[in-house]
Amino acid sequence: MTKAKGTADKNLSNVVETLETEAVNSHQAQQLQQDKNDRRHQDALNHDQPTDLEHQRS
């Protein structure tokens, strides 16, 4: 395993920058909100079922 070099994850910092962007019109605001909702939904799906290494599905 590699050691952390004291810097934030590049992908995570890009996501933060994207989510901190302010919309210039209502359409862009809706697009940014939908992107945030999609990320939350995907995160919920990723954490929905715990991994059971002893009883894996085929």
Order of alpha helices (4+ residues) and beta strands (2+ residues): alpha-alpha
